[in-house]
Amino acid sequence: MNVLVTGGAGYVGSVLVPRLLASGHHVRVLDNLMYGGQSLLPFLSYPQFEFIKGDILDEQAVRRATKGVDVIIHLAAIVGYPACKKHEQLAHDVNYVGTKIVEKNRDRQQRIIFASTGSNYGALIGDLCTEETPLNPLTIYGTTKTKAEQHLLQRGNAICYRFATAFGVSPRMRLDLLINDFVYQAVKVRNLIIYERTFKRTFIHVIDMARSFMFVLENGDRMIDNVYNVGSENMNYSKEQIALIVREKIDFYLHFADVGKDEDQRNYEVSYQKINRLGFRTAISIEDGIEELIRAYQVIDIKNPYANV
């Protein structure tokens, strides 16, 4: 299968691309290398790998990238509240307008798989979110992802994944993710201050995110024109619970503060039964992912760790 991955040099793409290649797919990556392209270097010797440096806001580049592919995995985005708040116009343009450009320049038979987010649900307390739960995004990140998702579903031949909060080691590391940040602070700073300690959310390891895309390539005909929450009901934790798991594995100063606010206001549980019934389940636990992060931070030195946020 010929697969286009937009944003393939990013956090998820860097983990997904080698899996696609190992499965025998021809992989084309479209990426503007905003955060560098080092994660793609191991694949340049593969004859079935192709790289196009370009932006999804550039119709000519998108048209070239979509030509001849069977499936588009659309990852390119400004991701998360901090980055979107810092670059609001860019977030709107990339996340929403860029998605419309990708959709406009694909053939009708080319299926698009969209990486959306649980941030679309917004502020819910004590509710179990299903794919039918009304969306109430509170941030530019959630709003742009919601609009992009709705546009693709209206156009058809699309599958949208609302992912739980990502974590885990990737060749293109992100430290704006909650668990990645908590472990970084514990290992490198030996100090962590947490607000809204009881707020809960579900998590998914980046490898399981990549696995979910492999799953949809094999099961897309059963999933078409639908939205799926992707994560695990067994991975629902409060901020306090995550911090205490980290402290079981490494010693650091932990303080729970009375002030501070998560602008996404994520404090709810999510049902993953819809995708579970099709046969997909996550494989990597919180504990295993945290141990992996601890090992990684002991051997890598990240300069200006929050420069890209």
Backbone bond lengths (Angstrom), bond angles and torsions (degrees), N, CA, C in turn:
res aa  C-N    CA-C-N  psi(-1)  N-CA   C-N-CA  omega(-1)  CA-C   N-CA-C  phi
1 M - - - 1.454 - - 1.529 109.87 -
2 N 1.318 116.48 140.75 1.461 121.50 176.98 1.528 108.49 -93.70
3 V 1.334 115.82 119.17 1.466 121.22 -172.87 1.520 109.68 -121.56
4 L 1.324 115.87 128.38 1.463 121.96 171.01 1.518 108.60 -98.32
5 V 1.332 116.60 129.11 1.456 121.73 174.70 1.524 107.70 -115.78
6 T 1.326 117.18 108.99 1.457 119.46 173.79 1.526 108.14 -79.39
7 G 1.329 116.03 140.63 1.468 118.51 -176.08 1.511 112.86 68.02
8 G 1.331 116.48 30.23 1.459 120.52 -174.34 1.508 115.62 -70.10
9 A 1.346 118.24 -11.44 1.466 120.98 176.99 1.519 111.77 -90.51
10 G 1.338 117.67 1.62 1.454 121.71 -175.26 1.515 114.31 -85.59
11 Y 1.312 115.29 -167.06 1.464 123.00 -173.58 1.522 111.99 -58.49
12 V 1.317 117.79 -50.46 1.463 121.42 -179.49 1.523 110.66 -80.89
13 G 1.322 117.38 -43.37 1.454 120.67 -177.91 1.509 113.32 -57.69
14 S 1.334 116.93 -36.72 1.467 121.24 -178.89 1.521 112.12 -64.33
15 V 1.319 116.60 -24.76 1.465 121.42 177.78 1.523 110.59 -92.84
16 L 1.332 116.64 -31.62 1.460 121.17 -178.07 1.526 112.64 -75.35
17 V 1.332 118.42 -43.49 1.467 121.73 -173.51 1.529 112.51 -55.07
18 P 1.354 120.05 -47.84 1.466 117.64 -179.69 1.522 113.30 -63.71
19 R 1.324 117.45 -29.45 1.467 119.92 177.44 1.532 110.75 -69.67
20 L 1.310 115.86 -39.55 1.459 119.71 177.67 1.528 110.52 -63.48
21 L 1.328 116.38 -44.75 1.457 120.59 -179.90 1.533 111.32 -64.30
22 A 1.308 116.25 -41.32 1.463 120.55 -179.68 1.520 111.79 -64.81
23 S 1.326 116.08 -25.10 1.468 120.30 179.31 1.526 112.38 -88.43
24 G 1.335 117.02 1.63 1.451 120.69 174.64 1.515 115.66 92.68
25 H 1.321 117.21 7.21 1.458 119.98 179.21 1.531 110.73 -78.51
26 H 1.328 115.82 151.17 1.456 121.22 167.99 1.521 106.77 -85.14
27 V 1.320 117.09 125.36 1.463 121.69 -172.68 1.521 110.27 -117.57
28 R 1.315 115.28 125.91 1.465 122.18 172.76 1.527 107.87 -115.37
29 V 1.311 116.54 128.85 1.470 122.03 179.07 1.522 109.07 -110.17
30 L 1.319 115.36 130.17 1.463 122.40 170.10 1.516 107.50 -111.10
31 D 1.337 116.41 119.36 1.462 120.11 -177.43 1.523 108.62 -154.92
32 N 1.328 116.49 141.60 1.471 119.32 177.92 1.522 112.51 -89.25
33 L 1.333 116.70 0.65 1.469 123.39 177.10 1.523 111.90 59.28
34 M 1.309 116.48 37.56 1.466 121.50 176.60 1.522 111.55 -55.20
35 Y 1.324 116.26 -36.32 1.458 120.85 -178.65 1.524 112.02 -111.68
36 G 1.317 116.84 19.74 1.456 120.61 178.91 1.521 111.77 94.57
37 G 1.327 114.35 165.36 1.458 119.34 -178.08 1.509 114.46 -124.78
38 Q 1.330 117.33 17.00 1.460 120.22 -176.51 1.527 112.57 -59.09
39 S 1.320 116.43 -31.13 1.465 119.33 -177.43 1.524 112.22 -66.00
40 L 1.335 117.36 -18.46 1.467 120.80 -178.97 1.526 113.41 -91.04
41 L 1.314 117.98 -11.19 1.462 121.03 -174.85 1.533 113.45 -55.78
42 P 1.334 120.08 -39.81 1.471 119.08 -178.43 1.528 114.00 -64.08
43 F 1.338 117.99 -15.38 1.463 120.15 -173.08 1.531 113.38 -99.39
44 L 1.328 117.28 -6.34 1.462 120.09 -174.36 1.522 112.99 -66.09
45 S 1.319 117.73 -20.76 1.465 120.62 179.14 1.523 112.45 -85.19
46 Y 1.339 117.16 -7.61 1.460 120.34 -179.85 1.536 109.59 -78.37
47 P 1.322 118.51 126.14 1.469 119.47 178.66 1.523 112.94 -66.05
48 Q 1.338 117.29 -22.80 1.463 120.40 -179.15 1.537 112.46 -94.13
49 F 1.345 116.15 14.35 1.466 120.34 177.62 1.519 109.60 -112.57
50 E 1.314 115.78 136.30 1.460 122.06 179.84 1.517 108.94 -136.27
51 F 1.321 116.37 137.00 1.468 120.87 179.12 1.518 110.85 -120.76
52 I 1.302 115.77 132.72 1.461 122.83 173.35 1.519 108.34 -120.93
53 K 1.331 115.63 117.47 1.461 118.51 175.31 1.516 108.25 -82.50
54 G 1.321 115.37 117.54 1.449 119.62 -177.60 1.509 110.79 -176.17
55 D 1.315 115.09 169.33 1.457 122.91 -175.23 1.520 109.49 -110.86
56 I 1.328 117.81 143.19 1.461 119.11 179.36 1.520 112.23 -71.45
57 L 1.336 118.04 -7.45 1.455 121.09 173.26 1.529 111.96 -86.26
58 D 1.326 116.29 -5.81 1.458 122.85 179.12 1.530 108.15 -98.87
59 E 1.327 116.48 104.58 1.466 120.36 -174.79 1.520 112.46 -60.26
60 Q 1.320 116.96 -35.95 1.463 119.58 -179.55 1.523 110.57 -64.65
61 A 1.322 116.93 -43.28 1.464 120.81 178.57 1.522 110.99 -65.67
62 V 1.326 116.48 -40.99 1.462 120.52 179.60 1.523 110.44 -65.40
63 R 1.329 117.08 -42.16 1.459 120.92 179.79 1.529 110.45 -61.83
64 R 1.307 116.00 -41.32 1.467 120.10 177.97 1.530 110.69 -65.24
65 A 1.338 116.29 -40.18 1.459 120.49 -176.44 1.525 112.43 -69.88
66 T 1.323 117.41 -35.64 1.463 120.36 -176.36 1.523 112.94 -81.61
67 K 1.321 117.26 -13.74 1.466 120.39 -175.36 1.538 111.18 -63.42
68 G 1.314 115.32 121.79 1.456 120.86 172.42 1.514 116.50 82.68
69 V 1.335 119.16 2.96 1.459 119.46 -179.49 1.530 110.15 -91.00
70 D 1.331 114.61 158.14 1.469 120.68 178.37 1.519 112.00 -92.14
71 V 1.328 115.38 -37.39 1.458 121.57 -174.28 1.521 109.44 -137.01
72 I 1.333 115.82 141.95 1.463 121.83 174.51 1.521 108.14 -114.05
73 I 1.325 116.25 119.40 1.470 121.11 171.57 1.513 106.43 -99.57
74 H 1.317 115.79 109.61 1.467 121.44 -170.06 1.531 110.15 -98.18
75 L 1.345 114.03 98.75 1.466 121.68 179.61 1.524 112.75 -104.98
76 A 1.326 117.76 -22.45 1.466 121.24 -172.43 1.527 110.58 -57.22
77 A 1.319 116.61 124.40 1.466 120.91 -176.87 1.522 109.81 -171.60
78 I 1.327 114.95 159.58 1.463 121.29 162.16 1.513 105.10 -90.80
79 V 1.320 116.89 115.66 1.464 121.08 -164.84 1.521 111.61 -109.00
80 G 1.322 115.81 135.96 1.456 122.29 172.46 1.517 113.49 90.13
81 Y 1.335 115.24 156.08 1.464 120.79 -177.82 1.530 113.14 -60.59
82 P 1.348 120.42 -48.85 1.474 119.13 -175.07 1.522 113.01 -58.87
83 A 1.334 117.33 -48.16 1.462 120.34 -177.78 1.523 111.41 -66.44
84 C 1.332 117.01 -39.08 1.470 120.44 -179.82 1.526 111.25 -70.25
85 K 1.321 117.38 -36.27 1.462 120.73 177.50 1.519 110.83 -65.87
86 K 1.325 116.51 -37.99 1.466 121.71 -179.27 1.522 111.43 -71.00
87 H 1.331 117.08 -32.46 1.469 121.63 -175.66 1.535 108.34 -130.58
88 E 1.321 117.46 67.47 1.460 121.03 -170.94 1.526 112.60 -63.45
89 Q 1.326 117.98 -46.07 1.455 119.82 -178.65 1.522 111.08 -65.70
90 L 1.319 116.05 -41.82 1.456 120.09 178.13 1.522 110.59 -62.73
91 A 1.319 116.56 -40.72 1.468 120.42 178.59 1.519 111.06 -60.99
92 H 1.323 116.69 -44.30 1.465 120.24 177.91 1.527 110.55 -62.11
93 D 1.319 115.92 -45.70 1.458 119.95 -176.42 1.528 111.59 -65.73
94 V 1.322 116.87 -48.23 1.466 120.25 -176.64 1.527 111.02 -71.14
95 N 1.332 116.25 -50.26 1.462 119.73 -171.79 1.521 113.23 -70.65
96 Y 1.322 116.96 -38.43 1.465 120.10 -177.25 1.525 112.44 -102.99
97 V 1.330 116.98 -58.82 1.458 120.09 -177.90 1.532 110.25 -62.35
98 G 1.340 116.93 -42.46 1.457 120.59 179.33 1.519 112.39 -61.00
99 T 1.331 116.43 -38.90 1.461 120.35 177.17 1.522 110.59 -64.00
100 K 1.323 116.92 -40.94 1.469 120.46 177.57 1.529 111.12 -63.10
101 I 1.327 116.39 -37.17 1.469 119.99 179.07 1.530 110.63 -67.17
102 V 1.330 116.57 -42.34 1.464 119.77 177.37 1.523 109.82 -61.66
103 E 1.321 116.49 -44.92 1.461 120.48 -179.38 1.531 111.22 -63.37
104 K 1.312 116.26 -42.27 1.467 121.67 -178.15 1.525 111.50 -62.53
105 N 1.322 116.76 -34.08 1.460 120.93 -172.66 1.522 113.83 -101.07
106 R 1.318 117.18 18.41 1.467 120.27 171.94 1.527 108.71 -105.34
107 D 1.335 115.06 156.03 1.450 120.24 171.50 1.520 109.08 -77.93
108 R 1.325 116.29 156.66 1.473 119.92 -176.91 1.516 112.17 -61.61
109 Q 1.337 117.44 -29.74 1.461 119.24 -178.15 1.524 112.45 -81.34
110 Q 1.333 116.88 -8.77 1.466 119.62 179.55 1.526 109.31 -83.83
111 R 1.296 115.40 114.24 1.464 121.16 -179.27 1.528 109.99 -75.01
112 I 1.322 117.00 140.38 1.459 121.26 177.21 1.521 109.47 -117.14
113 I 1.320 115.33 132.45 1.466 122.49 178.20 1.520 106.77 -114.94
114 F 1.311 116.27 120.47 1.461 121.86 -168.81 1.518 111.63 -110.17
115 A 1.328 115.97 129.76 1.462 121.83 175.94 1.521 108.86 -85.10
116 S 1.328 115.89 99.57 1.457 121.74 177.23 1.526 109.11 -100.33
117 T 1.319 118.21 -158.21 1.467 120.21 -170.40 1.520 112.56 -152.53
118 G 1.330 115.73 150.56 1.453 121.09 173.09 1.508 112.95 -69.91
119 S 1.337 117.44 -11.71 1.466 119.96 176.10 1.525 111.57 -63.91
120 N 1.326 117.74 -15.07 1.459 121.09 176.78 1.526 112.41 -60.31
121 Y 1.345 116.81 -25.00 1.463 119.91 -176.61 1.525 112.48 -75.58
122 G 1.339 117.55 -25.10 1.454 120.32 176.35 1.514 113.07 71.81
123 A 1.329 116.76 -140.96 1.464 122.76 -172.72 1.521 110.70 -90.56
124 L 1.317 115.46 106.09 1.453 121.50 173.96 1.516 107.65 -133.39
125 I 1.313 117.02 138.50 1.464 120.97 -178.96 1.518 108.48 -122.76
126 G 1.314 115.39 119.66 1.449 120.20 174.66 1.522 114.61 75.95
127 D 1.325 118.50 9.80 1.451 121.00 -179.45 1.521 110.65 -100.15
128 L 1.333 115.30 153.44 1.453 121.54 173.15 1.519 107.33 -99.69
129 C 1.332 116.67 113.89 1.463 121.26 -176.33 1.520 110.45 -83.07
130 T 1.317 115.46 126.21 1.455 121.58 169.07 1.521 107.42 -111.58
131 E 1.306 115.75 176.42 1.461 119.69 -179.90 1.526 112.10 -64.55
132 E 1.344 117.47 -15.89 1.463 121.66 179.57 1.525 112.59 -94.24
133 T 1.322 118.13 -4.86 1.460 121.00 178.58 1.527 109.93 -62.16
134 P 1.345 118.25 131.77 1.477 119.88 178.62 1.526 111.34 -56.60
135 L 1.327 116.07 139.48 1.458 121.33 -178.30 1.522 109.91 -87.19
136 N 1.333 114.96 140.59 1.456 120.83 -178.25 1.528 109.84 -146.53
137 P 1.348 117.03 62.01 1.475 119.26 -177.07 1.517 111.90 -64.31
138 L 1.335 115.67 141.32 1.461 120.95 -174.75 1.524 113.19 -109.48
139 T 1.308 117.68 -11.69 1.461 121.30 -175.02 1.520 109.99 -124.73
140 I 1.332 115.74 168.14 1.465 120.21 177.37 1.525 110.35 -62.03
141 Y 1.324 117.00 -33.85 1.460 120.17 177.66 1.521 110.43 -63.23
142 G 1.322 116.99 -53.89 1.453 120.54 -179.57 1.521 112.42 -62.89
143 T 1.327 116.78 -39.83 1.465 120.68 -178.34 1.527 111.75 -65.43
144 T 1.334 116.65 -45.63 1.467 119.20 -178.09 1.526 111.40 -68.99
145 K 1.306 117.13 -36.37 1.461 119.77 177.91 1.534 110.91 -68.03
146 T 1.316 116.30 -39.03 1.465 120.36 178.34 1.523 110.93 -63.26
147 K 1.329 116.81 -45.79 1.469 120.57 180.00 1.523 111.25 -63.91
148 A 1.315 116.90 -40.76 1.462 120.66 179.33 1.520 110.74 -64.78
149 E 1.318 115.68 -44.29 1.462 120.98 179.41 1.529 110.95 -60.01
150 Q 1.314 116.70 -46.91 1.457 120.84 -178.88 1.526 111.52 -64.02
151 H 1.332 116.60 -37.59 1.459 120.15 178.67 1.526 111.01 -63.23
152 L 1.319 117.13 -44.55 1.458 120.34 -178.76 1.527 111.45 -65.27
153 L 1.314 116.92 -41.51 1.458 119.65 -179.39 1.523 111.59 -66.12
154 Q 1.321 116.33 -34.27 1.460 119.91 176.77 1.525 111.36 -66.77
155 R 1.327 117.02 -33.23 1.461 121.11 -177.74 1.525 112.22 -80.44
156 G 1.319 117.80 -26.90 1.459 121.34 174.65 1.514 114.50 92.14
157 N 1.340 114.80 168.77 1.464 124.23 -175.59 1.527 110.94 53.46
158 A 1.341 114.74 46.33 1.462 121.65 -176.89 1.526 110.03 -134.96
159 I 1.322 114.68 150.54 1.462 122.90 173.85 1.517 107.05 -132.07
160 C 1.334 116.97 128.71 1.465 121.40 -176.21 1.522 110.02 -117.01
161 Y 1.322 115.80 129.81 1.452 123.47 178.60 1.527 109.71 -105.68
162 R 1.326 117.35 118.76 1.462 120.92 171.50 1.526 107.62 -94.75
163 F 1.324 114.63 100.32 1.454 120.28 -174.28 1.519 112.14 -79.99
164 A 1.325 114.44 146.95 1.459 120.95 165.54 1.526 108.42 -65.78
165 T 1.329 117.56 176.65 1.462 121.81 -179.68 1.530 110.08 -68.18
166 A 1.313 116.27 122.78 1.458 121.54 -176.13 1.528 111.61 -73.54
167 F 1.329 115.71 155.23 1.461 122.20 170.79 1.512 108.34 -158.82
168 G 1.324 116.16 171.17 1.446 120.90 176.32 1.515 113.78 111.67
169 V 1.316 115.53 170.52 1.461 123.13 -175.86 1.521 110.43 -83.04
170 S 1.325 114.92 134.87 1.460 122.45 175.39 1.525 107.70 -139.58
171 P 1.335 117.68 152.25 1.467 119.10 174.54 1.522 113.12 -57.48
172 R 1.354 117.47 -26.23 1.460 121.27 172.81 1.519 106.81 -111.63
173 M 1.343 115.15 86.76 1.458 120.47 -172.82 1.530 112.14 -68.14
174 R 1.313 114.41 147.10 1.466 122.34 170.92 1.520 108.48 -122.90
175 L 1.332 115.67 130.75 1.459 120.34 178.54 1.522 112.25 -106.76
176 D 1.331 117.57 1.41 1.461 119.36 176.24 1.521 111.59 -82.37
177 L 1.323 118.08 -6.45 1.454 122.15 177.84 1.517 110.20 -81.10
178 L 1.323 117.09 140.22 1.465 121.66 -167.34 1.524 112.70 -54.95
179 I 1.318 118.49 -55.64 1.460 119.42 -176.46 1.527 110.71 -67.58
180 N 1.319 117.82 -41.66 1.463 120.18 177.91 1.517 111.14 -58.37
181 D 1.326 116.44 -40.45 1.459 121.96 179.05 1.522 111.15 -68.17
182 F 1.318 117.64 -47.56 1.465 120.92 -179.47 1.521 110.82 -56.66
183 V 1.330 116.85 -45.47 1.465 119.85 -177.97 1.523 110.56 -69.33
184 Y 1.322 117.11 -38.61 1.467 120.10 177.23 1.523 110.69 -59.73
185 Q 1.332 116.66 -46.83 1.463 120.29 179.77 1.528 111.27 -61.63
186 A 1.328 115.87 -39.33 1.465 119.99 -179.59 1.523 111.78 -67.19
187 V 1.337 117.40 -42.43 1.465 121.69 -175.60 1.521 111.68 -78.58
188 K 1.334 117.02 -45.68 1.458 121.33 -170.74 1.527 113.38 -93.23
189 V 1.337 116.78 -34.76 1.471 120.42 -175.14 1.521 111.86 -104.53
190 R 1.330 115.70 -24.55 1.470 123.02 -177.17 1.517 111.99 61.83
191 N 1.330 115.25 29.64 1.461 120.01 -177.63 1.531 107.74 -154.02
192 L 1.325 117.67 135.47 1.458 121.18 179.70 1.521 109.68 -145.79
193 I 1.326 116.25 125.23 1.460 122.66 176.33 1.524 107.62 -112.35
194 I 1.329 116.35 128.63 1.461 121.85 -174.78 1.522 109.90 -123.22
195 Y 1.331 116.24 133.40 1.460 121.81 172.09 1.526 108.57 -110.57
196 E 1.315 115.99 163.48 1.473 122.19 -178.13 1.532 110.20 49.01
197 R 1.333 114.78 55.45 1.456 121.77 -170.96 1.529 113.75 -61.78
198 T 1.333 117.53 -27.32 1.463 120.32 -176.43 1.525 112.90 -89.50
199 F 1.331 117.35 -7.40 1.463 119.98 -177.88 1.529 109.79 -65.45
200 K 1.339 114.96 133.87 1.458 120.88 -175.21 1.519 111.01 -114.58
201 R 1.314 114.67 151.43 1.462 121.75 171.52 1.522 108.11 -155.61
202 T 1.309 116.23 166.49 1.455 119.45 176.42 1.525 109.59 -100.20
203 F 1.326 115.12 157.20 1.463 121.84 -173.67 1.525 110.13 -128.67
204 I 1.331 115.19 156.93 1.458 121.13 175.65 1.523 108.99 -144.76
205 H 1.324 115.72 132.83 1.459 120.42 178.82 1.522 109.36 -71.47
206 V 1.326 116.25 146.21 1.462 120.91 -176.77 1.530 111.91 -60.92
207 I 1.317 117.73 -30.00 1.468 119.75 175.77 1.524 110.42 -66.07
208 D 1.323 117.15 -39.13 1.463 119.54 177.10 1.527 111.59 -68.91
209 M 1.317 117.28 -30.08 1.470 119.22 172.91 1.530 109.69 -62.74
210 A 1.329 116.22 -45.47 1.467 120.09 177.57 1.525 110.59 -61.92
211 R 1.323 117.19 -41.55 1.460 121.22 178.40 1.527 111.30 -60.55
212 S 1.318 116.73 -36.16 1.465 119.40 -178.85 1.526 111.49 -66.34
213 F 1.332 117.03 -32.41 1.464 119.66 176.19 1.525 110.73 -71.92
214 M 1.316 117.20 -37.45 1.455 119.92 175.03 1.533 109.99 -62.36
215 F 1.316 115.84 -37.99 1.468 121.53 179.47 1.525 110.97 -63.00
216 V 1.320 116.62 -43.72 1.469 119.37 -176.38 1.526 110.87 -70.43
217 L 1.327 118.53 -27.89 1.464 119.96 176.25 1.526 111.13 -64.03
218 E 1.318 116.29 -30.84 1.465 120.90 -179.18 1.523 112.61 -90.54
219 N 1.331 117.05 -20.51 1.465 120.45 -172.34 1.524 113.45 -125.18
220 G 1.327 116.40 15.84 1.455 120.21 -173.26 1.509 115.10 -58.60
221 D 1.333 117.83 -33.97 1.456 119.82 -178.45 1.524 111.90 -64.35
222 R 1.334 116.70 -26.08 1.473 120.34 178.08 1.522 111.90 -86.44
223 M 1.334 117.22 -9.03 1.457 120.81 -170.17 1.523 113.60 -116.99
224 I 1.321 117.40 -2.12 1.440 122.10 -167.34 1.527 112.87 -61.16
225 D 1.331 114.83 143.25 1.468 124.04 177.40 1.516 112.52 57.40
226 N 1.332 114.96 42.39 1.456 121.22 178.57 1.524 110.62 -138.38
227 V 1.330 114.23 161.06 1.460 123.14 174.82 1.520 108.10 -107.77
228 Y 1.324 115.91 141.67 1.464 120.63 179.11 1.521 110.13 -134.20
229 N 1.331 116.64 127.29 1.452 120.02 165.32 1.520 107.54 -70.39
230 V 1.337 116.92 134.57 1.463 120.91 -177.17 1.523 108.60 -125.05
231 G 1.311 115.03 115.96 1.459 121.98 -178.29 1.519 108.31 169.15
232 S 1.316 117.27 -153.60 1.458 121.68 -179.88 1.520 109.77 -144.59
233 E 1.324 116.26 133.59 1.453 120.33 177.45 1.523 111.60 -66.27
234 N 1.331 117.15 -17.79 1.466 121.14 176.86 1.524 112.15 -81.40
235 M 1.327 117.45 -3.10 1.472 121.82 -176.52 1.523 110.52 -112.32
236 N 1.322 117.29 31.84 1.457 121.89 178.08 1.524 108.66 -96.25
237 Y 1.345 115.97 114.94 1.454 121.36 -175.30 1.526 110.29 -136.76
238 S 1.324 115.33 151.65 1.462 120.18 170.69 1.524 109.06 -82.79
239 K 1.328 115.81 164.42 1.458 119.93 175.52 1.533 110.44 -58.77
240 E 1.314 115.85 -41.00 1.467 119.77 -179.68 1.525 110.77 -62.34
241 Q 1.311 117.66 -43.96 1.461 120.80 179.87 1.523 111.51 -60.83
242 I 1.333 116.53 -42.28 1.471 119.76 178.65 1.521 110.19 -62.08
243 A 1.327 116.60 -46.79 1.466 120.15 -178.43 1.523 111.40 -60.99
244 L 1.318 116.69 -39.13 1.470 119.92 -178.41 1.530 110.95 -70.88
245 I 1.330 117.70 -33.54 1.465 119.94 174.52 1.526 110.06 -63.63
246 V 1.334 116.23 -43.03 1.464 120.17 178.40 1.522 109.94 -61.61
247 R 1.340 116.88 -42.10 1.465 119.78 -176.95 1.523 112.66 -69.93
248 E 1.322 117.17 -21.08 1.460 119.83 173.68 1.520 111.49 -67.88
249 K 1.347 116.18 -22.45 1.450 120.71 -173.31 1.525 113.28 -105.83
250 I 1.349 116.68 -19.69 1.461 120.32 -178.83 1.525 108.74 -153.51
251 D 1.321 116.72 142.12 1.457 121.15 -176.40 1.531 110.81 -85.78
252 F 1.342 116.19 129.77 1.454 121.72 176.10 1.515 108.96 -161.00
253 Y 1.333 116.79 165.40 1.457 121.63 179.01 1.523 109.24 -83.45
254 L 1.335 116.17 126.10 1.457 122.19 -178.10 1.532 109.45 -120.49
255 H 1.331 115.73 127.41 1.470 120.86 179.29 1.524 109.61 -131.14
256 F 1.335 116.06 132.29 1.455 122.11 176.18 1.514 109.11 -98.81
257 A 1.321 116.30 117.53 1.461 121.68 -174.91 1.525 110.94 -94.58
258 D 1.331 115.73 156.65 1.461 121.91 179.46 1.522 112.46 -92.96
259 V 1.331 117.08 -9.11 1.464 120.48 -179.11 1.524 109.80 -121.71
260 G 1.317 115.49 156.07 1.458 121.51 -178.18 1.508 109.97 121.44
261 K 1.344 116.56 153.36 1.453 120.13 -173.60 1.518 110.95 -151.23
262 D 1.323 116.55 135.60 1.452 123.15 170.75 1.524 107.11 -86.61
263 E 1.317 117.20 114.41 1.460 120.57 -174.70 1.528 112.71 -63.16
264 D 1.328 118.07 -26.78 1.459 120.17 176.48 1.527 112.05 -73.07
265 Q 1.334 116.33 -19.62 1.467 122.19 179.63 1.525 112.03 53.19
266 R 1.313 115.80 42.94 1.464 119.56 178.77 1.519 109.80 -79.81
267 N 1.322 115.48 114.52 1.458 121.20 -179.58 1.528 107.96 -154.93
268 Y 1.310 115.90 71.92 1.449 119.94 -175.01 1.518 109.34 -161.37
269 E 1.324 115.30 169.39 1.449 121.61 175.45 1.523 109.17 -108.34
270 V 1.313 115.71 153.37 1.456 121.70 -174.19 1.522 109.65 -124.46
271 S 1.329 115.78 139.39 1.461 121.40 174.44 1.523 109.79 -88.93
272 Y 1.327 115.25 132.22 1.463 121.36 177.26 1.526 111.11 -115.43
273 Q 1.326 115.66 21.16 1.457 120.45 -175.86 1.521 112.78 -65.08
274 K 1.327 116.85 -32.99 1.461 119.81 -175.59 1.528 111.24 -61.20
275 I 1.336 117.20 -47.38 1.470 119.19 179.05 1.518 111.37 -79.80
276 N 1.339 117.65 -28.43 1.462 120.60 175.91 1.524 111.04 -61.16
277 R 1.327 116.73 -39.01 1.466 120.49 -178.72 1.528 111.91 -64.86
278 L 1.324 116.08 -23.94 1.464 119.86 177.02 1.524 112.47 -83.42
279 G 1.338 116.23 -13.33 1.457 119.56 175.75 1.514 116.11 116.52
280 F 1.336 118.08 2.03 1.464 118.72 179.81 1.521 111.11 -97.51
281 R 1.323 116.02 130.76 1.465 122.77 173.50 1.530 108.90 -139.33
282 T 1.319 115.56 148.13 1.457 119.18 178.02 1.526 110.07 -73.05
283 A 1.332 115.67 161.11 1.464 120.26 -173.49 1.528 113.86 -122.15
284 I 1.336 118.51 -23.19 1.469 120.83 -171.72 1.520 109.75 -105.78
285 S 1.325 116.09 127.47 1.463 122.19 -176.33 1.527 111.51 -82.47
286 I 1.324 114.63 165.15 1.460 120.78 174.61 1.522 110.40 -58.11
287 E 1.331 116.25 -46.26 1.461 120.60 -176.95 1.528 111.43 -61.28
288 D 1.327 117.46 -45.95 1.457 120.29 -179.75 1.529 111.18 -65.22
289 G 1.340 116.56 -39.22 1.455 119.82 178.80 1.510 113.03 -65.85
290 I 1.335 116.69 -38.04 1.465 120.89 178.37 1.525 110.53 -66.97
291 E 1.327 116.85 -42.68 1.464 119.25 177.50 1.525 111.49 -61.35
292 E 1.322 116.69 -39.22 1.460 121.48 176.76 1.525 110.74 -61.56
293 L 1.322 117.23 -44.12 1.460 121.40 179.39 1.527 111.58 -63.61
294 I 1.317 117.32 -41.02 1.462 120.81 178.40 1.525 110.30 -59.96
295 R 1.336 116.30 -45.26 1.466 119.78 178.74 1.524 110.64 -63.83
296 A 1.314 116.81 -40.43 1.464 120.08 -177.74 1.519 111.51 -65.48
297 Y 1.321 117.63 -44.72 1.463 120.63 -177.79 1.523 112.61 -69.17
298 Q 1.317 116.75 -18.45 1.454 119.74 176.75 1.532 112.20 -78.90
299 V 1.329 117.00 -17.73 1.461 119.50 -176.98 1.523 113.73 -115.78
300 I 1.339 118.52 -8.10 1.463 120.25 177.71 1.515 109.63 -117.73
301 D 1.314 115.59 148.19 1.459 122.64 178.37 1.522 107.75 -118.59
302 I 1.317 116.00 109.62 1.461 121.07 -176.25 1.525 108.88 -94.34
303 K 1.331 116.47 113.86 1.461 121.03 177.47 1.531 109.33 -77.71
304 N 1.332 116.00 135.87 1.467 120.64 -179.66 1.522 110.62 46.03
305 P 1.344 118.09 64.30 1.462 121.95 -168.14 1.528 114.78 -58.75
306 Y 1.342 118.30 -25.12 1.456 119.52 -177.03 1.530 112.06 -111.36
307 A 1.332 116.01 19.97 1.468 120.57 -176.68 1.532 111.90 -66.14
308 N 1.316 118.05 -30.18 1.460 121.39 -175.80 1.516 113.10 -92.49
309 V 1.314 117.70 4.88 1.454 121.36 -177.34 1.514 109.31 -91.40
